[in-house]
Amino acid sequence: MERNPRTIQSLARAFAILDCFDSVHPRLSITEISEIVKLNVNTTRGLVNTLVHFQYLSRDEEDNDYHLGLAFIPKANLVEEQFLFHIKNKIQPMLRKWANAYGLSARLNMIDDGQLMTVFTEVPDNSRYMIMTRSRTPFPLHATASGKVYLASLPDSVVETYIKDTRLVQYTDLTITAPEQLLGEIDRIRERGYALEIGEINEGIGSIAFPIFDKRKECIGTISLSGANEQIYEEEKAAAETLSSYIDSLQPLG
């Protein structure tokens, strides 16, 4: 049986205080913190003052309560950068494997300020045709598999605002431009877990896309496979099973 490692009591108490703050309790008074961590007020005040000194907590002088401090911002950004770096490095070698397994172009696309950008692309070794996407070129969300699967990850209110404020350009006869039709497609994607696009942005070319989520269950990117429409239909089931299982294995890393 593994023994619990020795811990330093004052540090353990400080971490317990930080753990009091969450989306339900973003601001707390000394008394409230004291009650949650089950320490007397004087001990709690000393620990809180230390956390304020090092900017892990911040005090609102007017309301006389506390919230998480600025020290967390650069550290949170660093954690996110490391997670994205790890995801990119883990997925990149798999793209070639999938490209050759299904005879389709495989891509890792990441979200940047609400837009999807291609980061890596791999094409099948023995393919006569290559379907390439310009790096850092934004996807039209309503007309691509990656864009639609990203929309499906967003709250209904955000999707409705996007549809209201965006001109849904018709790229081909199959492009979805009717708001009601797009909302129905998003519902199907949520139920299925991945998105299909068949000739909606380029005639004869389709794609299948899978969302990548972080620990907050927010979509941070997609993995997509692209090729001729008939190839997408042929490989949909096998690709969905393989890639969905693989992406699920990434989630604990968030």
Protein Blocks (a to p, Z undefined) as FASTA:
>chain_A
ZZdddddfklmmmmmmmmmpcfklmbccfklmmmmnopafklmmmmmmmmmmnopaccdf
klopacddfklmmmmmmmmmmmmmmmmmmmmmmmmmmmmmnopacdddddeehiacdfbd
cddfklcbdcdddehiacdfklcfklmmmmmmpcfklmmmmmmmpccddfbfklcfbfkl
mmmmmmmmmmnopacdehklbghiacdddddddfkopafbdcdddddfklmmmmmmmmmm
mmmmmmmmmmmmZZ
